[in-house]
Amino acid sequence: MENWQQYIVAGDQAFQHCENHVAISCYKQASACARQQLGCWYDTQAVLSALVSSDLKVVEAQCRLECFEEAVETYSSLSLELRKIQCHVEPSNPISVVITQAINRVKEEFINLTKVYAYDILSASRCT
């Protein structure tokens, strides 16, 4: 988990200095660390939080760079990945609630993204 935290801190510092490409790289490294730990980390809630937080930070940096299609793709991929994880967990398993919370967080963040960047997202989708 320490590697994940280090990458997030580095990404946050880059983001604060408007070094968005560097921030994306750091956040993607954090996300990769979380994915490697998924399934073997003793604290599933922590790994899901790491995964969701880092990917949502990637989206935020992508939006700053006006890479709206990439941002939507990042959201979609994360949502799909969480749903696949959810399919492998019995509803009676307490971790099912944590996964549902992660999915709901992603949905809420996507709604917020579309509120802020609605016209930009629509313009980007029309151009392709």
HUTASUL-V970966 format. One line per field, one symbol per residue. ss: DSSP state (H for helix, E for strand, - for the rest). phi: phi as a letter, one per 20 degrees, with the letter a starting at -180 (. if undefined). A space follows every 10 residues. Layout:
ss->???
phi->???
//
This chain:
ss->-HHHHHHHHH HHHHHH---H HHHHHHHHHH HHHHHHH--- ---HHHHHHH HHHHHHHHHH HHHH---HHH HHHHHHHHHH HHHHHHH--- ----HHHHHH HHHHHHHHHH HHHHHHHHHH HHHHHHH-
phi->.fggffffff ffffffelef ffgggfffff ffffffegnc efdfffffff fffffffgff fffgemefff ffffgfffff fffffgfedf gffgfgffff ffffffffff ffffffdgff fffffffe
//
